[in-house]
Amino acid sequence: MEFMAYLAPVAFVFALAASSQVGTLKKEVEKLKAEVEELKNK
């Protein structure tokens, strides 16, 4: 069971990276939504 203690920091790093990717993806989606609205209004 002690191998779980070695995996925890690695899992934490992956969780931080995934969280960062989700934030970036949300920003990109908001930008695309704005572009779609702009194109609809033309």
N, C-alpha and C positions, 0 to 999 in steps of 0.2 A: 504493500500500500504506500510505501514511502516514495515510489516513483511519481505519485500524484503531486507531491510537494514540488517535484522538479518541473512538472508540466504547468503548474499554476502561473508562474511568471510569463511563460510563453503564451498561454491562453490570454493573459491580461494584455500583452502587447498586441495580439491579434484583435482583441476586442477594441482596443484604442484605435487601431488602424481602421477597423470596420466602422466605428463611430465617425471617424473623420471622413471616410468615403461617403457615408450617408449624408453628412452635412454638406459635402460638395455636391452630391447628387440633388439634394433639395434646392440648392442655389441654382443649379443648372435648369431644373424643372421650372422654377419661378421665372427665370430669364426666358425660357422657351414659351411659357404662357404669355408673357408680356409681348413677345414677338408675334404670336398667333393673334392676340387681340389687336395689335397694330395692323396686321395684314387684313383682318376682318373689317377694320374701319376704313380701309382704302377703297 
